[in-house]
């Protein structure tokens, strides 16, 4: 696999945030690359940095993802005051990106 590196997290000296540099070929099958990253221990920190190949270009628009299904969307509910807060993560039923956008943009 392409090169990867490890850097210290500013939040905890024990947590290591890994940085990955996939090749163009590896980047094509991103789910497989994620599995590789996890096999290297990237999931232990809860996040990782992925630097795309130099010739990679992002999508011009995201108009074609409205029917994509989010299998387990999470609703976050935060309560508290004066510096003491509790966050609840509530897993919702599967929904499309269109439904998620509508829910996210309502009060």
ChimeraX attribute file (.defattr): number of C-alpha atoms within 10 A of each C-alpha:
attribute: neighborCount
match mode: 1-to-1
recipient: residues
	/A:1	11
	/A:2	10
	/A:3	9
	/A:4	15
	/A:5	11
	/A:6	14
	/A:7	11
	/A:8	12
	/A:9	13
	/A:10	10
	/A:11	8
	/A:12	9
	/A:13	9
	/A:14	10
	/A:15	15
	/A:16	22
	/A:17	20
	/A:18	22
	/A:19	18
	/A:20	19
	/A:21	18
	/A:22	19
	/A:23	17
	/A:24	14
	/A:25	9
	/A:26	18
	/A:27	18
	/A:28	12
	/A:29	10
	/A:30	12
	/A:31	11
	/A:32	12
	/A:33	17
	/A:34	17
	/A:35	13
	/A:36	14
	/A:37	19
	/A:38	13
	/A:39	10
	/A:40	12
	/A:41	15
	/A:42	21
	/A:43	16
	/A:44	13
	/A:45	14
	/A:46	10
	/A:47	12
	/A:48	19
	/A:49	14
	/A:50	15
	/A:51	14
	/A:52	16
	/A:53	14
	/A:54	9
	/A:55	7
	/A:56	12
	/A:57	8
	/A:58	7
	/A:59	7
	/A:60	6
	/A:61	7
	/A:62	8
	/A:63	8
	/A:64	7
	/A:65	11
	/A:66	13
	/A:67	12
	/A:68	11
	/A:69	15
	/A:70	15
	/A:71	12
	/A:72	12
	/A:73	17
	/A:74	14
	/A:75	12
	/A:76	11
	/A:77	10
	/A:78	11
	/A:79	10
	/A:80	9
	/A:81	8
	/A:82	5
	/A:83	5
	/A:84	7
	/A:85	9
	/A:86	9
	/A:87	10
	/A:88	11
	/A:89	11
	/A:90	12
	/A:91	12
	/A:92	12
	/A:93	10
	/A:94	14
	/A:95	16
	/A:96	16
	/A:97	16
	/A:98	14
	/A:99	14
	/A:100	15
	/A:101	12
	/A:102	10
	/A:103	10
	/A:104	10
	/A:105	7
	/A:106	6
	/A:107	4
